Amino acid sequence: MEQTELRKSIGFIVATSLVIGTVIGSGIFMKPGVVIAAAGDSTMALWAWVIGGIITLASGLTIAEVSVKIPKTGGLYAYVEEVYGKFWGFLCGWMQTIIYGPAVIGALGLYFGSLFAGVFGFSKQTETWIGILAVLFLALINILGTQYGGAVQSLLTLAKLLPIFLIIVFGMVQGDVPVFGMESESSQAISMGAAVLATLWAYDGWMNVGFVAGEMKNPAKTLPKAIITGIVIVMLCYLGVNIAILHVLPASKIVELGPNAAKEAATLLFGDVGGKIIAIGILISIFGCLNGKILTFPRMPFAMAENGLFPGARFLSRVHPTFHTPVQATVLQVAIAVAMMLMTSPDRLTDIAIFSVFTFYSLAFYAVFLLRKNQKSDHSLYKVPLYPVTPIVAIIGAIYIIGSTVIHQPLDAFLSVLITLSGIPIYWNLAAKQKNKTAKKAS
């Protein structure tokens, strides 16, 4: 049966905006204090942001070639399944459904709640509940219809760039605090691995542009240019915001303020009213990012359930007859996210999410070597630049993050691995059921 080709309508500008729009969310506003505390001083913190950007750039360029050679929906799950088989594909999808997706949603919800409470003067005890309400509200919006979630996403995309631009410009001009070599004065053990891990939360989302490679006018040229341009712009934004905040607040104060550092810097720069407006802009950025995750993440368990490769497949693969949305899959993701929000902190959730997903990113990075070995070379398709150096940098970066988490946060790493491996008996059971069904049909 002949497959219908996707319409090739995406050009360089749209592709680049996709990179920027899907990457910039909460991390740049929530993580500066965490990075400084882990790095030990402001200079090393800035280096952590650069290293995180380099790992991200190498990762994006590598995955771009994989996505062009495996033009399937499903992203990471599809790549791992195609190259390594259904077993590893299932574990990847299981990890994204049970750990990564809910942890990302939960962390964004908690960050939103923390900042919202700070801006509008609610007590600290309300932060978690505000975050949970935000998650439930956006889940309801996306259940009522994808067009509503998509409309919300479109409205919020440009708004996130305004506070970044204003903080950078006015922080650079008006600030008078020394930027480099300022101690964090934190009692936390110094770990560049933990610092880089924190930055990777801010850079997360770069893989999404690879999902639309089949819809680009000329992916061989457009995709690498968009990834390089987009990630470089994001890196410059992140470095600019960090330098601006460091120019306004001492490094130790940024650590002390934590998620509210950007809001405090904005208040010092623009006064109480201006600071509140900037803080609302940051809230909009986080809210938009959270909406995007709630819109897209439930599609993973839904797709797996459609293939019969998820517990309760019949239930989870249902589409609402009126709203035409995967209601049950959305409820599953949100329920796990809310449970996580009640159990732990947003910073811990981000670390668990990044550790979990990078274990499978590393498999996807290595896949580029296997694909080149097993497939005929097609010069019309995009190829990762500086091969094999770029994918090697991506793999080393992934190993660095995984190893650092195992050393410095062994409990989080152990729980992530344990939950991922809990999918093995579930896969065996589902595979056996599918095999029996096939045998019955054949007989």
The 8 nearest C-alpha neighbors of each residue, nearest first, counted from 0:
[[1, 2, 3, 4, 5, 71, 70, 72],
 [2, 0, 3, 4, 5, 70, 71, 6],
 [1, 3, 4, 0, 5, 71, 70, 6],
 [4, 2, 5, 1, 6, 0, 213, 7],
 [5, 3, 2, 6, 213, 7, 214, 1],
 [4, 6, 214, 7, 213, 3, 8, 215],
 [5, 7, 214, 8, 4, 215, 213, 216],
 [8, 6, 214, 216, 215, 9, 5, 213],
 [7, 9, 216, 215, 6, 214, 10, 5],
 [10, 8, 215, 216, 214, 7, 13, 14],
 [9, 11, 13, 12, 216, 215, 14, 8],
 [10, 12, 14, 221, 13, 225, 15, 9],
 [13, 11, 15, 14, 10, 16, 225, 9],
 [12, 14, 16, 15, 11, 10, 9, 17],
 [15, 13, 17, 11, 16, 12, 225, 10],
 [16, 14, 225, 229, 18, 12, 17, 13],
 [17, 15, 19, 13, 18, 14, 20, 12],
 [16, 18, 14, 20, 15, 19, 21, 13],
 [19, 17, 15, 229, 16, 21, 20, 208],
 [18, 20, 16, 22, 229, 17, 21, 23],
 [21, 19, 17, 18, 22, 16, 23, 156],
 [20, 22, 204, 18, 19, 17, 23, 205],
 [23, 21, 204, 19, 202, 20, 203, 205],
 [24, 22, 20, 21, 19, 201, 25, 202],
 [23, 25, 288, 285, 284, 26, 22, 201],
 [24, 26, 285, 28, 27, 29, 201, 284],
 [27, 25, 201, 29, 30, 28, 24, 200],
 [26, 28, 201, 25, 29, 30, 237, 31],
 [29, 27, 26, 25, 261, 30, 258, 31],
 [28, 30, 258, 26, 27, 25, 31, 257],
 [29, 31, 33, 26, 32, 27, 28, 34],
 [32, 30, 34, 33, 35, 29, 241, 27],
 [33, 31, 254, 257, 253, 35, 34, 30],
 [32, 34, 30, 36, 31, 35, 37, 254],
 [33, 35, 194, 37, 31, 32, 36, 44],
 [34, 36, 44, 38, 32, 37, 33, 40],
 [37, 35, 33, 39, 34, 183, 38, 185],
 [36, 38, 189, 194, 34, 190, 35, 39],
 [39, 37, 35, 44, 191, 43, 194, 189],
 [40, 38, 36, 183, 189, 37, 35, 182],
 [41, 39, 182, 183, 181, 43, 42, 35],
 [40, 42, 44, 181, 179, 43, 180, 35],
 [43, 41, 179, 45, 180, 44, 40, 46],
 [42, 44, 46, 45, 38, 41, 40, 47],
 [43, 45, 41, 47, 35, 38, 42, 46],
 [44, 46, 48, 42, 47, 43, 41, 49],
 [45, 47, 43, 49, 44, 48, 50, 42],
 [46, 48, 44, 195, 50, 45, 49, 194],
 [47, 49, 51, 45, 46, 50, 198, 52],
 [48, 50, 46, 52, 47, 51, 53, 45],
 [51, 49, 53, 47, 52, 48, 46, 54],
 [52, 50, 48, 54, 49, 195, 53, 199],
 [51, 53, 55, 49, 50, 54, 234, 56],
 [52, 54, 56, 50, 55, 51, 57, 49],
 [55, 53, 51, 57, 52, 56, 393, 396],
 [54, 56, 52, 58, 53, 57, 59, 51],
 [55, 57, 53, 59, 58, 54, 52, 60],
 [58, 56, 393, 54, 389, 60, 55, 59],
 [59, 57, 393, 55, 61, 56, 60, 54],
 [58, 60, 56, 62, 61, 57, 55, 63],
 [59, 61, 63, 57, 58, 62, 383, 56],
 [62, 60, 58, 63, 59, 390, 64, 383],
 [61, 63, 65, 59, 64, 60, 66, 58],
 [62, 64, 60, 66, 61, 209, 65, 59],
 [65, 63, 67, 62, 66, 382, 61, 383],
 [64, 66, 62, 68, 63, 67, 367, 69],
 [67, 65, 69, 63, 64, 68, 70, 209],
 [66, 68, 64, 70, 65, 69, 212, 63],
 [67, 69, 65, 66, 70, 64, 370, 380],
 [68, 70, 66, 67, 71, 65, 78, 81],
 [71, 69, 67, 66, 68, 213, 72, 212],
 [72, 70, 69, 77, 73, 74, 66, 210],
 [71, 73, 74, 77, 210, 70, 211, 76],
 [74, 72, 77, 76, 75, 71, 299, 210],
 [73, 75, 77, 76, 72, 210, 78, 71],
 [74, 76, 78, 77, 79, 73, 363, 360],
 [75, 77, 79, 88, 92, 74, 78, 73],
 [78, 76, 73, 80, 74, 75, 79, 81],
 [79, 77, 75, 81, 80, 76, 82, 74],
 [78, 80, 88, 76, 82, 81, 83, 77],
 [81, 79, 88, 84, 85, 77, 83, 78],
 [80, 82, 78, 79, 84, 83, 77, 85],
 [83, 81, 79, 80, 84, 78, 366, 370],
 [84, 82, 80, 79, 81, 87, 85, 88],
 [85, 83, 80, 86, 81, 87, 82, 88],
 [84, 86, 88, 80, 87, 89, 83, 81],
 [87, 85, 89, 88, 84, 90, 426, 80],
 [88, 86, 90, 89, 85, 84, 80, 83],
 [87, 89, 80, 85, 91, 79, 86, 76],
 [88, 90, 92, 86, 87, 91, 85, 93],
 [91, 89, 93, 87, 92, 88, 94, 422],
 [92, 90, 88, 94, 89, 93, 76, 87],
 [91, 93, 95, 89, 94, 76, 90, 96],
 [92, 94, 90, 96, 91, 95, 89, 97],
 [95, 93, 91, 419, 98, 97, 92, 96],
 [94, 96, 99, 92, 100, 93, 98, 97],
 [97, 95, 93, 94, 100, 98, 300, 92],
 [96, 98, 94, 95, 93, 99, 101, 100],
 [99, 97, 94, 95, 101, 102, 96, 100],
 [98, 100, 95, 352, 102, 101, 103, 94],
 [99, 101, 103, 95, 102, 96, 296, 98],
 [100, 102, 336, 104, 103, 332, 99, 335],
 [103, 101, 105, 99, 348, 104, 100, 352],
 [102, 104, 106, 100, 105, 101, 99, 107],
 [105, 103, 101, 107, 102, 106, 336, 108],
 [106, 104, 336, 102, 108, 340, 103, 107],
 [105, 107, 345, 109, 103, 108, 104, 348],
 [108, 106, 110, 104, 109, 105, 289, 111],
 [107, 109, 130, 105, 111, 106, 110, 134],
 [108, 110, 130, 112, 106, 111, 107, 127],
 [111, 109, 107, 113, 112, 108, 106, 114],
 [110, 112, 108, 109, 114, 113, 130, 115],
 [113, 111, 130, 126, 129, 109, 115, 110],
 [112, 114, 126, 110, 116, 111, 115, 109],
 [113, 115, 117, 111, 116, 112, 118, 110],
 [114, 116, 112, 118, 117, 113, 111, 119],
 [117, 115, 121, 113, 119, 114, 120, 118],
 [118, 116, 114, 120, 115, 119, 113, 121],
 [119, 117, 115, 116, 120, 114, 275, 278],
 [118, 120, 116, 117, 121, 115, 114, 275],
 [119, 121, 117, 116, 118, 122, 115, 123],
 [120, 122, 116, 119, 117, 125, 123, 126],
 [123, 121, 124, 125, 116, 120, 126, 117],
 [124, 122, 125, 126, 121, 116, 113, 117],
 [123, 125, 122, 126, 127, 128, 121, 116],
 [124, 126, 128, 123, 122, 127, 129, 121],
 [127, 125, 112, 113, 129, 123, 128, 124],
 [126, 128, 130, 129, 125, 109, 112, 131],
 [127, 129, 131, 130, 125, 126, 132, 112],
 [130, 128, 112, 132, 126, 131, 127, 125],
 [131, 129, 112, 108, 109, 127, 133, 128],
 [130, 132, 128, 134, 133, 129, 135, 127],
 [131, 133, 135, 129, 130, 134, 136, 128],
 [134, 132, 130, 136, 131, 135, 137, 129],
 [133, 135, 131, 137, 132, 136, 108, 138],
 [136, 134, 138, 132, 133, 137, 131, 139],
 [135, 137, 133, 139, 138, 134, 132, 140],
 [138, 136, 140, 139, 134, 135, 290, 141],
 [137, 139, 135, 141, 136, 140, 142, 134],
 [138, 140, 142, 136, 137, 141, 135, 143],
 [141, 139, 137, 143, 138, 142, 148, 136],
 [142, 140, 148, 138, 144, 143, 139, 145],
 [141, 143, 139, 144, 140, 326, 324, 138],
 [144, 142, 140, 141, 322, 139, 145, 324],
 [145, 143, 322, 146, 141, 142, 147, 324],
 [144, 146, 148, 147, 141, 149, 324, 142],
 [145, 147, 149, 144, 148, 150, 141, 151],
 [148, 146, 150, 149, 145, 144, 151, 140],
 [149, 147, 141, 145, 151, 150, 146, 140],
 [150, 148, 146, 152, 147, 151, 145, 153],
 [149, 151, 147, 153, 152, 148, 146, 154],
 [150, 152, 148, 154, 149, 153, 147, 155],
 [153, 151, 149, 155, 150, 154, 287, 156],
 [152, 154, 150, 156, 155, 151, 149, 157],
 [153, 155, 151, 152, 156, 150, 157, 158],
 [154, 156, 158, 287, 152, 153, 157, 151],
 [155, 157, 153, 158, 154, 159, 20, 152],
 [156, 158, 159, 160, 155, 154, 161, 153],
 [159, 157, 155, 160, 156, 161, 280, 284],
 [158, 160, 284, 157, 161, 156, 280, 162],
 [159, 161, 163, 158, 157, 162, 164, 156],
 [160, 162, 164, 163, 159, 158, 165, 280],
 [163, 161, 165, 277, 164, 160, 280, 166],
 [164, 162, 160, 166, 161, 165, 167, 240],
 [163, 165, 161, 167, 162, 166, 160, 168],
 [164, 166, 162, 168, 167, 163, 169, 161],
 [165, 167, 163, 170, 169, 164, 168, 162],
 [168, 166, 240, 170, 243, 164, 165, 239],
 [169, 167, 165, 171, 170, 166, 164, 172],
 [168, 170, 172, 171, 166, 173, 167, 165],
 [171, 169, 243, 174, 167, 166, 173, 172],
 [170, 172, 243, 169, 168, 174, 173, 167],
 [173, 171, 169, 170, 174, 168, 175, 167],
 [172, 174, 170, 169, 171, 175, 268, 247],
 [175, 173, 247, 246, 170, 171, 172, 176],
 [174, 176, 246, 247, 177, 173, 172, 171],
 [175, 177, 246, 247, 174, 178, 249, 248],
 [178, 176, 179, 246, 175, 181, 245, 249],
 [177, 179, 245, 246, 176, 242, 41, 181],
 [180, 178, 42, 41, 181, 177, 40, 245],
 [179, 181, 42, 41, 40, 182, 178, 43],
 [180, 182, 41, 40, 179, 250, 183, 178],
 [183, 181, 40, 184, 39, 180, 250, 41],
 [182, 184, 251, 40, 185, 250, 39, 36],
 [185, 183, 182, 251, 186, 39, 36, 250],
 [186, 184, 183, 187, 36, 251, 254, 39],
 [185, 187, 188, 184, 36, 183, 189, 39],
 [188, 186, 185, 189, 36, 37, 39, 184],
 [189, 187, 190, 186, 37, 39, 185, 36],
 [188, 190, 37, 39, 38, 187, 191, 36],
 [191, 189, 192, 37, 193, 38, 188, 194],
 [190, 192, 194, 38, 193, 195, 37, 189],
 [193, 191, 190, 195, 403, 194, 196, 400],
 [192, 194, 196, 190, 191, 195, 37, 197],
 [193, 195, 34, 191, 37, 197, 192, 196],
 [196, 194, 47, 198, 192, 197, 51, 193],
 [197, 195, 193, 199, 194, 198, 192, 400],
 [196, 198, 194, 195, 199, 200, 34, 193],
 [199, 197, 195, 201, 200, 196, 51, 48],
 [200, 198, 202, 196, 201, 197, 51, 203],
 [199, 201, 203, 198, 202, 197, 26, 349],
 [200, 202, 26, 198, 199, 203, 27, 25],
 [203, 201, 199, 200, 22, 204, 198, 55],
 [204, 202, 200, 201, 22, 205, 199, 206],
 [203, 205, 22, 21, 206, 207, 202, 18],
 [204, 206, 207, 203, 22, 18, 59, 208],
 [207, 205, 204, 208, 209, 59, 62, 210],
 [206, 208, 209, 210, 205, 204, 21, 18],
 [209, 207, 210, 206, 211, 18, 17, 205],
 [208, 210, 212, 207, 211, 63, 206, 66],
 [209, 211, 208, 207, 212, 74, 72, 66],
 [210, 212, 214, 213, 209, 208, 215, 207],
 [213, 211, 209, 214, 215, 210, 218, 67],
 [214, 212, 211, 215, 70, 5, 7, 67],
 [213, 215, 7, 211, 212, 6, 5, 9],
 [216, 214, 9, 7, 218, 212, 217, 213],
 [215, 217, 7, 8, 9, 10, 218, 214],
 [216, 218, 215, 219, 221, 220, 10, 222],
 [219, 217, 221, 222, 215, 220, 212, 216],
 [381, 218, 220, 380, 217, 221, 222, 379],
 [221, 219, 218, 217, 222, 223, 224, 381],
 [220, 222, 218, 224, 11, 217, 223, 225],
 [221, 223, 218, 225, 224, 220, 226, 219],
 [222, 224, 226, 225, 221, 227, 220, 60],
 [225, 223, 227, 221, 222, 226, 228, 220],
 [226, 224, 15, 222, 228, 223, 227, 14],
 [225, 227, 223, 229, 224, 228, 230, 222],
 [226, 228, 224, 230, 225, 229, 231, 223],
 [229, 227, 225, 231, 226, 230, 224, 232],
 [230, 228, 15, 226, 232, 18, 19, 231],
 [229, 231, 233, 232, 227, 228, 226, 234],
 [232, 230, 234, 228, 233, 229, 227, 235],
 [233, 231, 235, 229, 230, 234, 228, 236],
 [232, 234, 230, 236, 231, 235, 237, 229],
 [235, 233, 231, 237, 236, 232, 52, 230],
 [234, 236, 232, 238, 233, 237, 239, 231],
 [237, 235, 233, 239, 234, 238, 240, 232],
 [236, 238, 234, 240, 239, 235, 233, 27],
 [237, 239, 241, 235, 240, 236, 242, 234],
 [238, 240, 236, 242, 237, 241, 167, 235],
 [241, 239, 243, 167, 237, 242, 238, 244],
 [240, 242, 238, 244, 243, 239, 245, 237],
 [241, 243, 245, 239, 240, 244, 246, 238],
 [244, 242, 170, 246, 240, 171, 167, 241],
 [243, 245, 247, 241, 246, 242, 248, 240],
 [246, 244, 242, 248, 178, 247, 243, 249],
 [247, 245, 176, 174, 243, 244, 178, 175],
 [246, 248, 174, 244, 245, 176, 264, 170],
 [247, 249, 245, 244, 246, 252, 250, 253],
 [250, 248, 252, 251, 245, 253, 176, 247],
 [249, 251, 253, 183, 252, 181, 245, 41],
 [250, 252, 183, 254, 249, 253, 184, 255],
 [253, 251, 255, 249, 254, 250, 256, 248],
 [252, 254, 32, 250, 256, 260, 255, 251],
 [255, 253, 32, 251, 257, 252, 256, 36],
 [254, 256, 252, 253, 257, 251, 32, 260],
 [257, 255, 260, 253, 259, 254, 252, 258],
 [256, 258, 32, 254, 259, 255, 260, 253],
 [259, 257, 29, 260, 256, 28, 30, 114],
 [258, 260, 262, 256, 257, 261, 263, 114],
 [261, 259, 256, 263, 253, 262, 258, 257],
 [262, 260, 264, 263, 259, 28, 265, 244],
 [261, 263, 265, 259, 278, 260, 264, 266],
 [264, 262, 266, 260, 265, 261, 259, 267],
 [265, 263, 261, 267, 266, 262, 244, 260],
 [264, 266, 274, 268, 262, 263, 267, 269],
 [274, 267, 265, 270, 263, 271, 269, 268],
 [268, 266, 264, 265, 270, 269, 263, 274],
 [269, 267, 265, 266, 270, 264, 169, 170],
 [268, 270, 273, 266, 274, 265, 267, 271],
 [271, 269, 266, 273, 274, 272, 267, 268],
 [270, 272, 274, 266, 273, 275, 269, 267],
 [273, 271, 275, 274, 270, 276, 269, 266],
 [274, 272, 269, 276, 270, 275, 271, 277],
 [266, 273, 275, 265, 271, 277, 269, 272],
 [274, 276, 278, 272, 273, 277, 271, 279],
 [277, 275, 273, 279, 278, 274, 280, 272],
 [278, 276, 280, 274, 279, 162, 275, 273],
 [277, 279, 275, 281, 280, 262, 276, 274],
 [278, 280, 282, 276, 281, 277, 275, 283],
 [281, 279, 277, 283, 278, 282, 162, 276],
 [282, 280, 278, 284, 279, 283, 277, 285],
 [283, 281, 279, 285, 284, 280, 286, 278],
 [282, 284, 286, 280, 281, 285, 287, 279],
 [285, 283, 159, 281, 287, 282, 286, 24],
 [286, 284, 25, 288, 282, 24, 287, 283],
 [285, 287, 283, 289, 288, 284, 282, 290],
 [288, 286, 290, 284, 155, 289, 285, 152],
 [287, 289, 285, 291, 24, 290, 286, 284],
 [290, 288, 286, 292, 287, 291, 107, 285],
 [291, 289, 287, 293, 288, 292, 137, 294],
 [290, 292, 294, 288, 289, 293, 295, 287],
 [291, 293, 289, 295, 294, 290, 296, 288],
 [294, 292, 290, 291, 295, 296, 289, 138],
 [293, 295, 291, 292, 290, 141, 296, 148],
 [294, 296, 292, 293, 298, 297, 291, 299],
 [295, 297, 298, 292, 293, 299, 100, 294],
 [298, 296, 329, 328, 299, 295, 300, 332],
 [297, 299, 301, 296, 295, 300, 302, 328],
 [298, 300, 302, 297, 301, 296, 303, 96],
 [301, 299, 303, 302, 298, 297, 304, 96],
 [300, 302, 298, 304, 316, 299, 303, 328],
 [303, 301, 305, 299, 304, 300, 298, 306],
 [304, 302, 300, 308, 306, 305, 301, 309],
 [303, 305, 312, 307, 309, 301, 316, 306],
 [306, 304, 302, 316, 303, 307, 301, 312],
 [305, 307, 303, 304, 308, 302, 312, 309],
 [308, 306, 304, 312, 305, 309, 303, 429],
 [309, 307, 303, 304, 306, 429, 312, 310],
 [308, 310, 304, 312, 303, 307, 311, 300],
 [311, 309, 312, 308, 425, 304, 429, 307],
 [310, 312, 314, 313, 315, 309, 304, 316],
 [311, 313, 304, 315, 309, 310, 307, 314],
 [314, 312, 316, 311, 315, 317, 304, 305],
 [313, 315, 311, 312, 316, 317, 327, 304],
 [316, 314, 312, 327, 328, 317, 313, 301],
 [317, 315, 304, 305, 301, 313, 314, 312],
 [318, 316, 315, 314, 325, 319, 313, 327],
 [317, 319, 325, 324, 323, 320, 316, 326],
 [318, 320, 323, 322, 324, 321, 326, 325],
 [321, 319, 323, 322, 318, 324, 317, 325],
 [320, 322, 319, 323, 324, 143, 318, 144],
 [321, 323, 144, 319, 143, 324, 320, 142],
 [324, 322, 319, 318, 320, 321, 144, 325],
 [323, 325, 318, 322, 319, 326, 142, 144],
 [326, 324, 318, 328, 327, 329, 317, 319],
 [325, 327, 329, 328, 324, 142, 330, 319],
 [328, 326, 330, 315, 329, 325, 331, 314],
 [327, 329, 331, 297, 315, 330, 325, 326],
 [330, 328, 297, 326, 332, 327, 331, 333],
 [329, 331, 327, 333, 328, 332, 334, 326],
 [332, 330, 328, 334, 329, 333, 327, 335],
 [333, 331, 329, 335, 330, 334, 101, 297],
 [332, 334, 336, 330, 335, 331, 337, 329],
 [335, 333, 331, 337, 336, 332, 330, 338],
 [334, 336, 338, 332, 333, 337, 101, 339],
 [337, 335, 101, 105, 333, 339, 334, 338],
 [336, 338, 340, 334, 339, 335, 333, 131],
 [339, 337, 335, 341, 336, 340, 334, 342],
 [340, 338, 342, 336, 337, 341, 343, 335],
 [341, 339, 337, 105, 338, 342, 343, 336],
 [340, 342, 338, 339, 343, 337, 127, 344],
 [343, 341, 339, 340, 338, 344, 337, 348],
 [342, 344, 340, 341, 339, 345, 347, 348],
 [345, 343, 347, 346, 348, 340, 342, 106],
 [344, 346, 106, 348, 347, 109, 349, 110],
 [347, 345, 349, 348, 344, 350, 106, 197],
 [346, 348, 350, 344, 345, 349, 351, 343],
 [347, 349, 345, 351, 102, 346, 350, 106],
 [348, 350, 352, 346, 347, 351, 353, 345],
 [349, 351, 347, 353, 352, 348, 354, 346],
 [352, 350, 348, 354, 349, 353, 355, 411],
 [353, 351, 99, 349, 355, 350, 354, 102],
 [352, 354, 350, 356, 355, 351, 357, 349],
 [355, 353, 351, 357, 352, 356, 401, 350],
 [356, 354, 352, 353, 357, 358, 351, 415],
 [355, 357, 353, 358, 359, 354, 360, 352],
 [358, 356, 360, 359, 354, 355, 397, 353],
 [359, 357, 356, 361, 355, 360, 354, 401],
 [360, 358, 362, 361, 357, 356, 363, 91],
 [359, 361, 357, 363, 362, 358, 356, 364],
 [360, 362, 364, 359, 363, 394, 358, 397],
 [363, 361, 359, 365, 360, 364, 366, 79],
 [362, 364, 360, 366, 361, 365, 79, 359],
 [365, 363, 361, 366, 362, 367, 390, 360],
 [366, 364, 362, 367, 363, 368, 361, 369],
 [365, 367, 363, 369, 364, 368, 370, 362],
 [366, 368, 370, 365, 369, 65, 364, 371],
 [369, 367, 371, 366, 370, 365, 372, 364],
 [370, 368, 366, 372, 371, 367, 373, 365],
 [369, 371, 367, 373, 372, 368, 374, 366],
 [372, 370, 368, 374, 369, 373, 367, 376],
 [371, 373, 369, 370, 374, 368, 375, 367],
 [374, 372, 370, 371, 369, 375, 368, 376],
 [375, 373, 371, 370, 372, 376, 369, 377],
 [374, 376, 377, 373, 371, 372, 370, 378],
 [375, 377, 378, 374, 371, 380, 379, 372],
 [378, 376, 379, 380, 375, 381, 374, 382],
 [379, 377, 380, 376, 381, 382, 219, 375],
 [378, 380, 377, 219, 381, 376, 382, 218],
 [381, 379, 219, 378, 377, 382, 67, 218],
 [219, 380, 382, 64, 218, 383, 379, 220],
 [383, 381, 64, 384, 380, 219, 63, 386],
 [382, 384, 61, 60, 64, 386, 385, 381],
 [385, 383, 386, 382, 389, 60, 387, 223],
 [386, 384, 388, 389, 387, 383, 390, 382],
 [387, 385, 388, 384, 389, 383, 390, 382],
 [386, 388, 389, 390, 385, 391, 384, 368],
 [389, 387, 386, 391, 385, 390, 392, 384],
 [388, 390, 392, 57, 391, 386, 387, 385],
 [391, 389, 393, 392, 61, 388, 387, 364],
 [390, 392, 394, 388, 393, 389, 395, 387],
 [393, 391, 395, 389, 390, 394, 396, 388],
 [394, 392, 58, 390, 396, 57, 391, 395],
 [393, 395, 391, 397, 396, 392, 361, 390],
 [396, 394, 398, 392, 397, 393, 399, 391],
 [397, 395, 399, 393, 394, 398, 54, 392],
 [396, 398, 394, 400, 399, 395, 357, 361],
 [399, 397, 401, 395, 400, 396, 402, 394],
 [398, 400, 396, 402, 397, 401, 403, 395],
 [401, 399, 403, 397, 398, 402, 404, 196],
 [400, 402, 398, 404, 403, 399, 354, 397],
 [403, 401, 405, 399, 404, 400, 398, 406],
 [402, 404, 400, 406, 192, 405, 401, 399],
 [405, 403, 408, 407, 401, 406, 402, 400],
 [404, 406, 409, 402, 403, 412, 408, 407],
 [407, 405, 403, 404, 409, 408, 402, 401],
 [406, 408, 404, 405, 403, 409, 193, 190],
 [409, 407, 404, 405, 411, 410, 406, 412],
 [408, 410, 405, 412, 411, 406, 413, 407],
 [409, 411, 413, 412, 408, 414, 405, 415],
 [412, 410, 414, 413, 409, 408, 415, 351],
 [411, 413, 409, 415, 410, 405, 414, 416],
 [414, 412, 410, 416, 411, 415, 409, 417],
 [415, 413, 417, 411, 416, 412, 418, 410],
 [416, 414, 412, 418, 413, 417, 411, 355],
 [415, 417, 419, 413, 414, 418, 420, 412],
 [418, 416, 414, 420, 419, 415, 413, 421],
 [419, 417, 421, 415, 420, 416, 414, 422],
 [420, 418, 416, 94, 421, 417, 422, 415],
 [419, 421, 422, 417, 418, 423, 416, 90],
 [422, 420, 418, 419, 423, 417, 424, 425],
 [421, 423, 425, 420, 419, 424, 426, 90],
 [422, 424, 426, 425, 421, 420, 427, 90],
 [425, 423, 427, 426, 422, 428, 421, 420],
 [424, 426, 422, 428, 423, 427, 429, 421],
 [425, 427, 429, 423, 424, 428, 430, 422],
 [428, 426, 424, 430, 425, 429, 431, 423],
 [427, 429, 425, 431, 426, 430, 424, 432],
 [428, 430, 432, 426, 431, 427, 425, 433],
 [429, 431, 433, 427, 432, 428, 426, 434],
 [430, 432, 434, 428, 429, 433, 427, 435],
 [433, 431, 429, 435, 434, 430, 436, 428],
 [432, 434, 436, 430, 435, 431, 437, 429],
 [433, 435, 431, 437, 432, 436, 430, 438],
 [436, 434, 438, 432, 437, 433, 439, 431],
 [435, 437, 433, 439, 438, 434, 432, 440],
 [438, 436, 434, 440, 435, 439, 441, 433],
 [437, 439, 435, 441, 436, 440, 434, 442],
 [440, 438, 442, 436, 441, 437, 435, 434],
 [441, 439, 437, 442, 438, 436, 435, 434],
 [440, 442, 438, 439, 437, 436, 435, 434],
 [441, 439, 440, 438, 437, 436, 435, 434]]
